[in-house]
Amino acid sequence: AFTSDTHRNVDLYVMQADGSQQTRLTATTAHERGPVWSPDGRFLAMVVESDDTRRDIFLWQLETGDMQPITALGSVDQRIAWSPDGRHIVFTADVDQTSAVYVVEVASGSLMRLTPDGSLTYADPAWTR
């Protein structure tokens, strides 16, 4: 999966490993960025930027083509990572001018802040096994 601005805004695409059969999956006015496959290959998680100000995590279901938001913070950074079991996504966001690391449960959308309040800047969270 990759994103491209070929059609004036950033859309989501997939293709074969050899670069053939490029298929555009989204055609929205929003910008889809940073797609990451779920461990089981059934979903793509991505950050969707709308109105040039809101950035949230959406899930695109490969089987149905359905795309649904799973966060509503409006300030998600572009780097996101799936848990190895595919049940959670970790990411950073700036809420009230404070950078923090969050984890969201994919099935329920339940959100938990992992880092304390403070003046640190967090980036590029990752999972370990």
Backbone as XML, in Angstrom:
<?xml version="1.0"?>
<chain id="A" units="angstrom">
  <residue number="1" name="ALA">
    <atom name="N" x="0.850" y="-1.181" z="0.000"/>
    <atom name="CA" x="0.000" y="0.000" z="0.000"/>
    <atom name="C" x="0.886" y="1.231" z="0.000"/>
  </residue>
  <residue number="2" name="PHE">
    <atom name="N" x="0.401" y="2.264" z="-0.664"/>
    <atom name="CA" x="1.138" y="3.524" z="-0.709"/>
    <atom name="C" x="0.156" y="4.652" z="-0.970"/>
  </residue>
  <residue number="3" name="THR">
    <atom name="N" x="0.630" y="5.870" z="-0.814"/>
    <atom name="CA" x="-0.194" y="7.033" z="-1.125"/>
    <atom name="C" x="0.450" y="7.821" z="-2.247"/>
  </residue>
  <residue number="4" name="SER">
    <atom name="N" x="-0.382" y="8.551" z="-2.983"/>
    <atom name="CA" x="0.104" y="9.355" z="-4.093"/>
    <atom name="C" x="-0.826" y="10.550" z="-4.285"/>
  </residue>
  <residue number="5" name="ASP">
    <atom name="N" x="-0.247" y="11.653" z="-4.729"/>
    <atom name="CA" x="-1.049" y="12.843" z="-5.022"/>
    <atom name="C" x="-1.268" y="13.023" z="-6.523"/>
  </residue>
  <residue number="6" name="THR">
    <atom name="N" x="-1.296" y="11.933" z="-7.250"/>
    <atom name="CA" x="-1.497" y="11.951" z="-8.702"/>
    <atom name="C" x="-2.765" y="12.690" z="-9.106"/>
  </residue>
  <residue number="7" name="HIS">
    <atom name="N" x="-3.806" y="12.591" z="-8.306"/>
    <atom name="CA" x="-5.097" y="13.210" z="-8.635"/>
    <atom name="C" x="-5.374" y="14.450" z="-7.789"/>
  </residue>
  <residue number="8" name="ARG">
    <atom name="N" x="-4.356" y="15.247" z="-7.509"/>
    <atom name="CA" x="-4.439" y="16.549" z="-6.808"/>
    <atom name="C" x="-4.614" y="16.451" z="-5.295"/>
  </residue>
  <residue number="9" name="ASN">
    <atom name="N" x="-4.993" y="15.326" z="-4.761"/>
    <atom name="CA" x="-4.981" y="15.148" z="-3.318"/>
    <atom name="C" x="-4.363" y="13.779" z="-3.042"/>
  </residue>
  <residue number="10" name="VAL">
    <atom name="N" x="-4.001" y="13.525" z="-1.805"/>
    <atom name="CA" x="-3.286" y="12.295" z="-1.472"/>
    <atom name="C" x="-4.286" y="11.169" z="-1.257"/>
  </residue>
  <residue number="11" name="ASP">
    <atom name="N" x="-4.225" y="10.157" z="-2.132"/>
    <atom name="CA" x="-5.121" y="9.006" z="-2.075"/>
    <atom name="C" x="-4.335" y="7.732" z="-1.804"/>
  </residue>
  <residue number="12" name="LEU">
    <atom name="N" x="-5.058" y="6.697" z="-1.435"/>
    <atom name="CA" x="-4.500" y="5.401" z="-1.084"/>
    <atom name="C" x="-4.534" y="4.471" z="-2.288"/>
  </residue>
  <residue number="13" name="TYR">
    <atom name="N" x="-3.438" y="3.750" z="-2.498"/>
    <atom name="CA" x="-3.303" y="2.805" z="-3.604"/>
    <atom name="C" x="-2.715" y="1.490" z="-3.095"/>
  </residue>
  <residue number="14" name="VAL">
    <atom name="N" x="-2.935" y="0.426" z="-3.848"/>
    <atom name="CA" x="-2.241" y="-0.842" z="-3.650"/>
    <atom name="C" x="-1.700" y="-1.283" z="-5.006"/>
  </residue>
  <residue number="15" name="MET">
    <atom name="N" x="-0.715" y="-2.169" z="-4.965"/>
    <atom name="CA" x="-0.151" y="-2.719" z="-6.204"/>
    <atom name="C" x="0.529" y="-4.041" z="-5.898"/>
  </residue>
  <residue number="16" name="GLN">
    <atom name="N" x="0.843" y="-4.780" z="-6.936"/>
    <atom name="CA" x="1.596" y="-6.018" z="-6.794"/>
    <atom name="C" x="3.043" y="-5.688" z="-6.412"/>
  </residue>
  <residue number="17" name="ALA">
    <atom name="N" x="3.750" y="-6.657" z="-5.882"/>
    <atom name="CA" x="5.132" y="-6.444" z="-5.448"/>
    <atom name="C" x="6.050" y="-6.010" z="-6.596"/>
  </residue>
  <residue number="18" name="ASP">
    <atom name="N" x="5.711" y="-6.380" z="-7.833"/>
    <atom name="CA" x="6.543" y="-5.990" z="-8.978"/>
    <atom name="C" x="6.165" y="-4.618" z="-9.538"/>
  </residue>
  <residue number="19" name="GLY">
    <atom name="N" x="5.222" y="-3.928" z="-8.885"/>
    <atom name="CA" x="4.816" y="-2.585" z="-9.316"/>
    <atom name="C" x="3.644" y="-2.571" z="-10.287"/>
  </residue>
  <residue number="20" name="SER">
    <atom name="N" x="3.177" y="-3.725" z="-10.684"/>
    <atom name="CA" x="2.063" y="-3.789" z="-11.637"/>
    <atom name="C" x="0.724" y="-3.697" z="-10.902"/>
  </residue>
  <residue number="21" name="GLN">
    <atom name="N" x="-0.324" y="-3.514" z="-11.660"/>
    <atom name="CA" x="-1.702" y="-3.495" z="-11.177"/>
    <atom name="C" x="-1.931" y="-2.473" z="-10.052"/>
  </residue>
  <residue number="22" name="GLN">
    <atom name="N" x="-1.474" y="-1.263" z="-10.278"/>
    <atom name="CA" x="-1.735" y="-0.207" z="-9.303"/>
    <atom name="C" x="-3.228" y="0.098" z="-9.294"/>
  </residue>
  <residue number="23" name="THR">
    <atom name="N" x="-3.822" y="0.049" z="-8.100"/>
    <atom name="CA" x="-5.253" y="0.270" z="-7.945"/>
    <atom name="C" x="-5.489" y="1.364" z="-6.921"/>
  </residue>
  <residue number="24" name="ARG">
    <atom name="N" x="-6.251" y="2.358" z="-7.317"/>
    <atom name="CA" x="-6.610" y="3.458" z="-6.414"/>
    <atom name="C" x="-7.772" y="3.008" z="-5.536"/>
  </residue>
  <residue number="25" name="LEU">
    <atom name="N" x="-7.587" y="3.083" z="-4.207"/>
    <atom name="CA" x="-8.612" y="2.632" z="-3.275"/>
    <atom name="C" x="-9.499" y="3.761" z="-2.769"/>
  </residue>
  <residue number="26" name="THR">
    <atom name="N" x="-8.958" y="4.965" z="-2.692"/>
    <atom name="CA" x="-9.740" y="6.094" z="-2.187"/>
    <atom name="C" x="-9.738" y="7.220" z="-3.210"/>
  </residue>
  <residue number="27" name="ALA">
    <atom name="N" x="-10.815" y="7.968" z="-3.215"/>
    <atom name="CA" x="-10.939" y="9.145" z="-4.075"/>
    <atom name="C" x="-11.747" y="10.171" z="-3.292"/>
  </residue>
  <residue number="28" name="THR">
    <atom name="N" x="-11.130" y="10.704" z="-2.257"/>
    <atom name="CA" x="-11.822" y="11.629" z="-1.369"/>
    <atom name="C" x="-11.177" y="13.003" z="-1.445"/>
  </residue>
  <residue number="29" name="THR">
    <atom name="N" x="-11.784" y="13.973" z="-0.815"/>
    <atom name="CA" x="-11.173" y="15.302" z="-0.739"/>
    <atom name="C" x="-10.162" y="15.375" z="0.402"/>
  </residue>
  <residue number="30" name="ALA">
    <atom name="N" x="-10.164" y="14.365" z="1.280"/>
    <atom name="CA" x="-9.191" y="14.293" z="2.370"/>
    <atom name="C" x="-7.870" y="13.740" z="1.834"/>
  </residue>
  <residue number="31" name="HIS">
    <atom name="N" x="-6.845" y="13.796" z="2.662"/>
    <atom name="CA" x="-5.535" y="13.237" z="2.313"/>
    <atom name="C" x="-5.283" y="12.019" z="3.193"/>
  </residue>
  <residue number="32" name="GLU">
    <atom name="N" x="-5.129" y="10.849" z="2.575"/>
    <atom name="CA" x="-4.808" y="9.626" z="3.304"/>
    <atom name="C" x="-3.288" y="9.486" z="3.335"/>
  </residue>
  <residue number="33" name="ARG">
    <atom name="N" x="-2.736" y="9.236" z="4.527"/>
    <atom name="CA" x="-1.278" y="9.189" z="4.669"/>
    <atom name="C" x="-0.838" y="8.029" z="5.556"/>
  </residue>
  <residue number="34" name="GLY">
    <atom name="N" x="0.373" y="7.547" z="5.296"/>
    <atom name="CA" x="1.017" y="6.567" z="6.154"/>
    <atom name="C" x="0.295" y="5.247" z="6.323"/>
  </residue>
  <residue number="35" name="PRO">
    <atom name="N" x="-0.179" y="4.605" z="5.247"/>
    <atom name="CA" x="-0.906" y="3.347" z="5.420"/>
    <atom name="C" x="-0.014" y="2.242" z="5.977"/>
  </residue>
  <residue number="36" name="VAL">
    <atom name="N" x="-0.597" y="1.460" z="6.892"/>
    <atom name="CA" x="0.112" y="0.343" z="7.511"/>
    <atom name="C" x="-0.832" y="-0.860" z="7.539"/>
  </residue>
  <residue number="37" name="TRP">
    <atom name="N" x="-0.386" y="-1.991" z="6.971"/>
    <atom name="CA" x="-1.195" y="-3.211" z="6.954"/>
    <atom name="C" x="-1.321" y="-3.795" z="8.351"/>
  </residue>
  <residue number="38" name="SER">
    <atom name="N" x="-2.505" y="-4.327" z="8.664"/>
    <atom name="CA" x="-2.689" y="-5.070" z="9.910"/>
    <atom name="C" x="-1.888" y="-6.368" z="9.808"/>
  </residue>
  <residue number="39" name="PRO">
    <atom name="N" x="-1.520" y="-6.963" z="10.957"/>
    <atom name="CA" x="-0.735" y="-8.206" z="10.900"/>
    <atom name="C" x="-1.410" y="-9.335" z="10.118"/>
  </residue>
  <residue number="40" name="ASP">
    <atom name="N" x="-2.742" y="-9.378" z="10.111"/>
    <atom name="CA" x="-3.436" y="-10.435" z="9.362"/>
    <atom name="C" x="-3.743" y="-10.046" z="7.913"/>
  </residue>
  <residue number="41" name="GLY">
    <atom name="N" x="-3.378" y="-8.827" z="7.507"/>
    <atom name="CA" x="-3.570" y="-8.389" z="6.128"/>
    <atom name="C" x="-4.991" y="-8.029" z="5.751"/>
  </residue>
  <residue number="42" name="ARG">
    <atom name="N" x="-5.908" y="-7.952" z="6.717"/>
    <atom name="CA" x="-7.310" y="-7.656" z="6.427"/>
    <atom name="C" x="-7.631" y="-6.167" z="6.430"/>
  </residue>
  <residue number="43" name="PHE">
    <atom name="N" x="-6.788" y="-5.361" z="7.062"/>
    <atom name="CA" x="-7.060" y="-3.930" z="7.212"/>
    <atom name="C" x="-5.829" y="-3.098" z="6.873"/>
  </residue>
  <residue number="44" name="LEU">
    <atom name="N" x="-6.105" y="-1.886" z="6.456"/>
    <atom name="CA" x="-5.071" y="-0.859" z="6.355"/>
    <atom name="C" x="-5.454" y="0.232" z="7.339"/>
  </residue>
  <residue number="45" name="ALA">
    <atom name="N" x="-4.542" y="0.571" z="8.214"/>
    <atom name="CA" x="-4.739" y="1.731" z="9.087"/>
    <atom name="C" x="-3.990" y="2.883" z="8.452"/>
  </residue>
  <residue number="46" name="MET">
    <atom name="N" x="-4.575" y="4.069" z="8.530"/>
    <atom name="CA" x="-3.926" y="5.236" z="7.943"/>
    <atom name="C" x="-4.378" y="6.476" z="8.685"/>
  </residue>
  <residue number="47" name="VAL">
    <atom name="N" x="-3.613" y="7.535" z="8.520"/>
    <atom name="CA" x="-4.011" y="8.831" z="9.050"/>
    <atom name="C" x="-4.705" y="9.579" z="7.924"/>
  </residue>
  <residue number="48" name="VAL">
    <atom name="N" x="-5.913" y="10.052" z="8.205"/>
    <atom name="CA" x="-6.675" y="10.821" z="7.222"/>
    <atom name="C" x="-6.704" y="12.272" z="7.682"/>
  </residue>
  <residue number="49" name="GLU">
    <atom name="N" x="-6.235" y="13.141" z="6.805"/>
    <atom name="CA" x="-6.196" y="14.574" z="7.090"/>
    <atom name="C" x="-7.316" y="15.257" z="6.307"/>
  </residue>
  <residue number="50" name="SER">
    <atom name="N" x="-8.230" y="15.866" z="7.037"/>
    <atom name="CA" x="-9.329" y="16.579" z="6.395"/>
    <atom name="C" x="-9.277" y="18.043" z="6.795"/>
  </residue>
  <residue number="51" name="ASP">
    <atom name="N" x="-9.757" y="18.904" z="5.952"/>
    <atom name="CA" x="-9.815" y="20.343" z="6.234"/>
    <atom name="C" x="-8.455" y="20.944" z="6.570"/>
  </residue>
  <residue number="52" name="ASP">
    <atom name="N" x="-7.359" y="20.289" z="6.201"/>
    <atom name="CA" x="-5.999" y="20.760" z="6.476"/>
    <atom name="C" x="-5.698" y="20.955" z="7.955"/>
  </residue>
  <residue number="53" name="THR">
    <atom name="N" x="-6.586" y="20.534" z="8.838"/>
    <atom name="CA" x="-6.335" y="20.713" z="10.266"/>
    <atom name="C" x="-6.583" y="19.446" z="11.068"/>
  </residue>
  <residue number="54" name="ARG">
    <atom name="N" x="-7.546" y="18.627" z="10.685"/>
    <atom name="CA" x="-7.879" y="17.424" z="11.463"/>
    <atom name="C" x="-7.142" y="16.216" z="10.908"/>
  </residue>
  <residue number="55" name="ARG">
    <atom name="N" x="-6.522" y="15.453" z="11.805"/>
    <atom name="CA" x="-5.836" y="14.216" z="11.425"/>
    <atom name="C" x="-6.258" y="13.126" z="12.398"/>
  </residue>
  <residue number="56" name="ASP">
    <atom name="N" x="-6.915" y="12.080" z="11.860"/>
    <atom name="CA" x="-7.348" y="10.963" z="12.679"/>
    <atom name="C" x="-7.022" y="9.641" z="11.999"/>
  </residue>
  <residue number="57" name="ILE">
    <atom name="N" x="-7.065" y="8.560" z="12.785"/>
    <atom name="CA" x="-6.787" y="7.230" z="12.257"/>
    <atom name="C" x="-8.079" y="6.619" z="11.728"/>
  </residue>
  <residue number="58" name="PHE">
    <atom name="N" x="-7.992" y="6.096" z="10.512"/>
    <atom name="CA" x="-9.094" y="5.385" z="9.883"/>
    <atom name="C" x="-8.632" y="3.974" z="9.541"/>
  </residue>
  <residue number="59" name="LEU">
    <atom name="N" x="-9.587" y="3.060" z="9.492"/>
    <atom name="CA" x="-9.325" y="1.692" z="9.053"/>
    <atom name="C" x="-10.028" y="1.454" z="7.735"/>
  </residue>
  <residue number="60" name="TRP">
    <atom name="N" x="-9.319" y="0.907" z="6.787"/>
    <atom name="CA" x="-9.891" y="0.514" z="5.503"/>
    <atom name="C" x="-9.911" y="-1.013" z="5.488"/>
  </residue>
  <residue number="61" name="GLN">
    <atom name="N" x="-11.099" y="-1.599" z="5.334"/>
    <atom name="CA" x="-11.243" y="-3.053" z="5.323"/>
    <atom name="C" x="-11.090" y="-3.559" z="3.900"/>
  </residue>
  <residue number="62" name="LEU">
    <atom name="N" x="-10.100" y="-4.388" z="3.689"/>
    <atom name="CA" x="-9.770" y="-4.880" z="2.351"/>
    <atom name="C" x="-10.943" y="-5.612" z="1.703"/>
  </residue>
  <residue number="63" name="GLU">
    <atom name="N" x="-11.618" y="-6.470" z="2.449"/>
    <atom name="CA" x="-12.690" y="-7.305" z="1.891"/>
    <atom name="C" x="-13.887" y="-6.484" z="1.407"/>
  </residue>
  <residue number="64" name="THR">
    <atom name="N" x="-14.286" y="-5.482" z="2.173"/>
    <atom name="CA" x="-15.499" y="-4.727" z="1.847"/>
    <atom name="C" x="-15.241" y="-3.355" z="1.236"/>
  </residue>
  <residue number="65" name="GLY">
    <atom name="N" x="-14.021" y="-2.828" z="1.396"/>
    <atom name="CA" x="-13.730" y="-1.475" z="0.939"/>
    <atom name="C" x="-14.260" y="-0.406" z="1.881"/>
  </residue>
  <residue number="66" name="ASP">
    <atom name="N" x="-14.757" y="-0.816" z="3.032"/>
    <atom name="CA" x="-15.291" y="0.098" z="4.043"/>
    <atom name="C" x="-14.166" y="0.853" z="4.735"/>
  </residue>
  <residue number="67" name="MET">
    <atom name="N" x="-14.350" y="2.152" z="4.959"/>
    <atom name="CA" x="-13.359" y="2.943" z="5.674"/>
    <atom name="C" x="-14.057" y="3.659" z="6.822"/>
  </residue>
  <residue number="68" name="GLN">
    <atom name="N" x="-13.567" y="3.423" z="8.056"/>
    <atom name="CA" x="-14.191" y="3.967" z="9.256"/>
    <atom name="C" x="-13.144" y="4.618" z="10.152"/>
  </residue>
  <residue number="69" name="PRO">
    <atom name="N" x="-13.503" y="5.729" z="10.814"/>
    <atom name="CA" x="-12.572" y="6.343" z="11.762"/>
    <atom name="C" x="-12.505" y="5.526" z="13.058"/>
  </residue>
  <residue number="70" name="ILE">
    <atom name="N" x="-11.315" y="5.480" z="13.669"/>
    <atom name="CA" x="-11.224" y="4.850" z="14.986"/>
    <atom name="C" x="-10.691" y="5.816" z="16.043"/>
  </residue>
  <residue number="71" name="THR">
    <atom name="N" x="-10.288" y="7.017" z="15.633"/>
    <atom name="CA" x="-9.969" y="8.066" z="16.610"/>
    <atom name="C" x="-10.717" y="9.334" z="16.220"/>
  </residue>
  <residue number="72" name="ALA">
    <atom name="N" x="-10.867" y="10.218" z="17.196"/>
    <atom name="CA" x="-11.523" y="11.510" z="16.954"/>
    <atom name="C" x="-10.774" y="12.615" z="17.692"/>
  </residue>
  <residue number="73" name="LEU">
    <atom name="N" x="-9.445" y="12.495" z="17.727"/>
    <atom name="CA" x="-8.625" y="13.498" z="18.417"/>
    <atom name="C" x="-8.373" y="14.722" z="17.546"/>
  </residue>
  <residue number="74" name="GLY">
    <atom name="N" x="-8.279" y="14.503" z="16.243"/>
    <atom name="CA" x="-8.033" y="15.605" z="15.321"/>
    <atom name="C" x="-6.592" y="16.026" z="15.212"/>
  </residue>
  <residue number="75" name="SER">
    <atom name="N" x="-5.681" y="15.333" z="15.903"/>
    <atom name="CA" x="-4.286" y="15.775" z="15.901"/>
    <atom name="C" x="-3.293" y="14.621" z="15.899"/>
  </residue>
  <residue number="76" name="VAL">
    <atom name="N" x="-3.647" y="13.530" z="15.214"/>
    <atom name="CA" x="-2.789" y="12.351" z="15.161"/>
    <atom name="C" x="-1.616" y="12.608" z="14.228"/>
  </residue>
  <residue number="77" name="ASP">
    <atom name="N" x="-0.409" y="12.235" z="14.663"/>
    <atom name="CA" x="0.756" y="12.323" z="13.800"/>
    <atom name="C" x="0.708" y="11.199" z="12.767"/>
  </residue>
  <residue number="78" name="GLN">
    <atom name="N" x="1.548" y="11.302" z="11.744"/>
    <atom name="CA" x="1.427" y="10.380" z="10.619"/>
    <atom name="C" x="1.995" y="8.994" z="10.864"/>
  </residue>
  <residue number="79" name="ARG">
    <atom name="N" x="2.813" y="8.797" z="11.858"/>
    <atom name="CA" x="3.395" y="7.478" z="12.116"/>
    <atom name="C" x="2.522" y="6.701" z="13.091"/>
  </residue>
  <residue number="80" name="ILE">
    <atom name="N" x="2.042" y="5.561" z="12.646"/>
    <atom name="CA" x="1.224" y="4.692" z="13.484"/>
    <atom name="C" x="1.786" y="3.282" z="13.375"/>
  </residue>
  <residue number="81" name="ALA">
    <atom name="N" x="1.511" y="2.428" z="14.373"/>
    <atom name="CA" x="2.026" y="1.056" z="14.345"/>
    <atom name="C" x="1.005" y="0.110" z="14.965"/>
  </residue>
  <residue number="82" name="TRP">
    <atom name="N" x="0.809" y="-1.036" z="14.327"/>
    <atom name="CA" x="-0.088" y="-2.080" z="14.830"/>
    <atom name="C" x="0.617" y="-2.881" z="15.915"/>
  </residue>
  <residue number="83" name="SER">
    <atom name="N" x="-0.157" y="-3.376" z="16.885"/>
    <atom name="CA" x="0.376" y="-4.344" z="17.840"/>
    <atom name="C" x="0.562" y="-5.665" z="17.095"/>
  </residue>
  <residue number="84" name="PRO">
    <atom name="N" x="1.477" y="-6.516" z="17.536"/>
    <atom name="CA" x="1.694" y="-7.792" z="16.834"/>
    <atom name="C" x="0.439" y="-8.656" z="16.726"/>
  </residue>
  <residue number="85" name="ASP">
    <atom name="N" x="-0.484" y="-8.556" z="17.697"/>
    <atom name="CA" x="-1.707" y="-9.355" z="17.629"/>
    <atom name="C" x="-2.827" y="-8.665" z="16.842"/>
  </residue>
  <residue number="86" name="GLY">
    <atom name="N" x="-2.596" y="-7.443" z="16.370"/>
    <atom name="CA" x="-3.574" y="-6.731" z="15.551"/>
    <atom name="C" x="-4.738" y="-6.134" z="16.324"/>
  </residue>
  <residue number="87" name="ARG">
    <atom name="N" x="-4.679" y="-6.138" z="17.640"/>
    <atom name="CA" x="-5.791" y="-5.629" z="18.450"/>
    <atom name="C" x="-5.678" y="-4.146" z="18.780"/>
  </residue>
  <residue number="88" name="HIS">
    <atom name="N" x="-4.482" y="-3.564" z="18.654"/>
    <atom name="CA" x="-4.263" y="-2.173" z="19.038"/>
    <atom name="C" x="-3.387" y="-1.457" z="18.011"/>
  </residue>
  <residue number="89" name="ILE">
    <atom name="N" x="-3.495" y="-0.128" z="18.029"/>
    <atom name="CA" x="-2.615" y="0.728" z="17.235"/>
    <atom name="C" x="-2.033" y="1.760" z="18.180"/>
  </residue>
  <residue number="90" name="VAL">
    <atom name="N" x="-0.728" y="1.952" z="18.098"/>
    <atom name="CA" x="-0.048" y="2.963" z="18.907"/>
    <atom name="C" x="0.289" y="4.143" z="17.991"/>
  </residue>
  <residue number="91" name="PHE">
    <atom name="N" x="0.231" y="5.342" z="18.546"/>
    <atom name="CA" x="0.488" y="6.544" z="17.752"/>
    <atom name="C" x="0.801" y="7.711" z="18.674"/>
  </residue>
  <residue number="92" name="THR">
    <atom name="N" x="1.273" y="8.796" z="18.094"/>
    <atom name="CA" x="1.463" y="10.033" z="18.848"/>
    <atom name="C" x="0.444" y="11.055" z="18.367"/>
  </residue>
  <residue number="93" name="ALA">
    <atom name="N" x="0.114" y="11.968" z="19.257"/>
    <atom name="CA" x="-0.823" y="13.041" z="18.922"/>
    <atom name="C" x="-0.513" y="14.243" z="19.797"/>
  </residue>
  <residue number="94" name="ASP">
    <atom name="N" x="-0.837" y="15.408" z="19.296"/>
    <atom name="CA" x="-0.709" y="16.650" z="20.057"/>
    <atom name="C" x="-2.106" y="17.085" z="20.460"/>
  </residue>
  <residue number="95" name="VAL">
    <atom name="N" x="-2.425" y="16.936" z="21.723"/>
    <atom name="CA" x="-3.719" y="17.339" z="22.251"/>
    <atom name="C" x="-3.477" y="18.491" z="23.219"/>
  </residue>
  <residue number="96" name="ASP">
    <atom name="N" x="-4.144" y="19.601" z="22.993"/>
    <atom name="CA" x="-3.957" y="20.791" z="23.834"/>
    <atom name="C" x="-2.491" y="21.216" z="23.887"/>
  </residue>
  <residue number="97" name="GLN">
    <atom name="N" x="-1.828" y="21.182" z="22.740"/>
    <atom name="CA" x="-0.421" y="21.569" z="22.596"/>
    <atom name="C" x="0.524" y="20.706" z="23.429"/>
  </residue>
  <residue number="98" name="THR">
    <atom name="N" x="0.115" y="19.477" z="23.736"/>
    <atom name="CA" x="0.958" y="18.553" z="24.479"/>
    <atom name="C" x="1.110" y="17.266" z="23.681"/>
  </residue>
  <residue number="99" name="SER">
    <atom name="N" x="2.353" y="16.905" z="23.372"/>
    <atom name="CA" x="2.640" y="15.670" z="22.652"/>
    <atom name="C" x="2.516" y="14.495" z="23.608"/>
  </residue>
  <residue number="100" name="ALA">
    <atom name="N" x="1.915" y="13.395" z="23.123"/>
    <atom name="CA" x="1.758" y="12.198" z="23.950"/>
    <atom name="C" x="1.654" y="10.959" z="23.069"/>
  </residue>
  <residue number="101" name="VAL">
    <atom name="N" x="1.933" y="9.812" z="23.675"/>
    <atom name="CA" x="1.771" y="8.526" z="23.005"/>
    <atom name="C" x="0.453" y="7.924" z="23.484"/>
  </residue>
  <residue number="102" name="TYR">
    <atom name="N" x="-0.332" y="7.434" z="22.526"/>
    <atom name="CA" x="-1.636" y="6.836" z="22.805"/>
    <atom name="C" x="-1.695" y="5.452" z="22.204"/>
  </residue>
  <residue number="103" name="VAL">
    <atom name="N" x="-2.613" y="4.644" z="22.715"/>
    <atom name="CA" x="-2.933" y="3.366" z="22.105"/>
    <atom name="C" x="-4.453" y="3.303" z="21.984"/>
  </residue>
  <residue number="104" name="VAL">
    <atom name="N" x="-4.921" y="2.825" z="20.849"/>
    <atom name="CA" x="-6.361" y="2.673" z="20.632"/>
    <atom name="C" x="-6.652" y="1.199" z="20.368"/>
  </residue>
  <residue number="105" name="GLU">
    <atom name="N" x="-7.699" y="0.695" z="21.017"/>
    <atom name="CA" x="-8.160" y="-0.659" z="20.755"/>
    <atom name="C" x="-8.967" y="-0.622" z="19.464"/>
  </residue>
  <residue number="106" name="VAL">
    <atom name="N" x="-8.576" y="-1.412" z="18.493"/>
    <atom name="CA" x="-9.184" y="-1.362" z="17.167"/>
    <atom name="C" x="-10.666" y="-1.716" z="17.204"/>
  </residue>
  <residue number="107" name="ALA">
    <atom name="N" x="-11.051" y="-2.763" z="17.908"/>
    <atom name="CA" x="-12.439" y="-3.222" z="17.908"/>
    <atom name="C" x="-13.402" y="-2.220" z="18.540"/>
  </residue>
  <residue number="108" name="SER">
    <atom name="N" x="-12.973" y="-1.571" z="19.613"/>
    <atom name="CA" x="-13.891" y="-0.706" z="20.354"/>
    <atom name="C" x="-13.630" y="0.789" z="20.175"/>
  </residue>
  <residue number="109" name="GLY">
    <atom name="N" x="-12.422" y="1.148" z="19.746"/>
    <atom name="CA" x="-12.060" y="2.561" z="19.666"/>
    <atom name="C" x="-11.651" y="3.131" z="21.018"/>
  </residue>
  <residue number="110" name="SER">
    <atom name="N" x="-11.545" y="2.279" z="22.030"/>
    <atom name="CA" x="-11.149" y="2.716" z="23.363"/>
    <atom name="C" x="-9.724" y="3.263" z="23.322"/>
  </residue>
  <residue number="111" name="LEU">
    <atom name="N" x="-9.552" y="4.446" z="23.868"/>
    <atom name="CA" x="-8.290" y="5.181" z="23.782"/>
    <atom name="C" x="-7.636" y="5.273" z="25.151"/>
  </residue>
  <residue number="112" name="MET">
    <atom name="N" x="-6.305" y="5.076" z="25.198"/>
    <atom name="CA" x="-5.575" y="5.217" z="26.444"/>
    <atom name="C" x="-4.282" y="5.997" z="26.191"/>
  </residue>
  <residue number="113" name="ARG">
    <atom name="N" x="-4.064" y="7.013" z="27.003"/>
    <atom name="CA" x="-2.816" y="7.775" z="26.935"/>
    <atom name="C" x="-1.749" y="7.013" z="27.713"/>
  </residue>
  <residue number="114" name="LEU">
    <atom name="N" x="-0.569" y="6.835" z="27.089"/>
    <atom name="CA" x="0.490" y="6.050" z="27.717"/>
    <atom name="C" x="1.553" y="6.903" z="28.392"/>
  </residue>
  <residue number="115" name="THR">
    <atom name="N" x="1.688" y="8.153" z="28.000"/>
    <atom name="CA" x="2.743" y="9.004" z="28.547"/>
    <atom name="C" x="2.152" y="10.079" z="29.433"/>
  </residue>
  <residue number="116" name="PRO">
    <atom name="N" x="2.925" y="10.538" z="30.416"/>
    <atom name="CA" x="2.416" y="11.560" z="31.335"/>
    <atom name="C" x="2.396" y="12.943" z="30.697"/>
  </residue>
  <residue number="117" name="ASP">
    <atom name="N" x="1.692" y="13.857" z="31.361"/>
    <atom name="CA" x="1.751" y="15.256" z="30.943"/>
    <atom name="C" x="3.183" y="15.732" z="31.088"/>
  </residue>
  <residue number="118" name="GLY">
    <atom name="N" x="3.566" y="16.641" z="30.244"/>
    <atom name="CA" x="4.928" y="17.162" z="30.338"/>
    <atom name="C" x="5.300" y="17.927" z="29.099"/>
  </residue>
  <residue number="119" name="SER">
    <atom name="N" x="6.533" y="18.334" z="29.038"/>
    <atom name="CA" x="6.987" y="19.165" z="27.928"/>
    <atom name="C" x="7.803" y="18.382" z="26.905"/>
  </residue>
  <residue number="120" name="LEU">
    <atom name="N" x="7.834" y="17.058" z="26.996"/>
    <atom name="CA" x="8.576" y="16.249" z="26.035"/>
    <atom name="C" x="7.809" y="16.139" z="24.726"/>
  </residue>
  <residue number="121" name="THR">
    <atom name="N" x="8.545" y="15.899" z="23.652"/>
    <atom name="CA" x="7.933" y="15.628" z="22.351"/>
    <atom name="C" x="8.169" y="14.164" z="22.030"/>
  </residue>
  <residue number="122" name="TYR">
    <atom name="N" x="7.119" y="13.447" z="21.679"/>
    <atom name="CA" x="7.201" y="12.030" z="21.358"/>
    <atom name="C" x="7.007" y="11.828" z="19.873"/>
  </residue>
  <residue number="123" name="ALA">
    <atom name="N" x="7.709" y="10.810" z="19.320"/>
    <atom name="CA" x="7.582" y="10.527" z="17.884"/>
    <atom name="C" x="7.874" y="9.051" z="17.617"/>
  </residue>
  <residue number="124" name="ASP">
    <atom name="N" x="7.313" y="8.547" z="16.538"/>
    <atom name="CA" x="7.607" y="7.217" z="15.995"/>
    <atom name="C" x="7.468" y="6.078" z="17.003"/>
  </residue>
  <residue number="125" name="PRO">
    <atom name="N" x="6.315" y="5.907" z="17.633"/>
    <atom name="CA" x="6.151" y="4.780" z="18.556"/>
    <atom name="C" x="6.187" y="3.456" z="17.796"/>
  </residue>
  <residue number="126" name="ALA">
    <atom name="N" x="6.599" y="2.395" z="18.484"/>
    <atom name="CA" x="6.691" y="1.076" z="17.859"/>
    <atom name="C" x="6.368" y="0.013" z="18.901"/>
  </residue>
  <residue number="127" name="TRP">
    <atom name="N" x="6.002" y="-1.184" z="18.426"/>
    <atom name="CA" x="5.727" y="-2.332" z="19.298"/>
    <atom name="C" x="6.906" y="-3.264" z="19.287"/>
  </residue>
  <residue number="128" name="THR">
    <atom name="N" x="7.075" y="-4.014" z="20.353"/>
    <atom name="CA" x="8.020" y="-5.131" z="20.356"/>
    <atom name="C" x="7.223" y="-6.380" z="20.682"/>
  </residue>
  <residue number="129" name="ARG">
    <atom name="N" x="7.771" y="-7.487" z="20.373"/>
    <atom name="CA" x="7.093" y="-8.751" z="20.630"/>
    <atom name="C" x="7.371" y="-9.226" z="22.019"/>
  </residue>
</chain>
